């Protein structure tokens, strides 16, 4: 395993946590725009319809994937600029 990849591990973990926080906040705002409610449904919410639960899950998944990829890619580009090597 390359030294740059090993050195990037703690940075990658921190970026992963940061991306989760950002994505969670973005999803809450998106859900408020879509449904006008503060809380998105959970899969076990008995009083929510399948359509609403699956819509929330799909939107949440898309937001998390885009934010995670954006944050991780930005981190890798920054490491390359600083060290001259790609961390992956």
Secondary structure as GFF3:
##gff-version 3
##sequence-region A 1 88
A	DSSP	alpha_helix	3	35	.	.	.	ID=ss1
A	DSSP	alpha_helix	50	83	.	.	.	ID=ss2
###
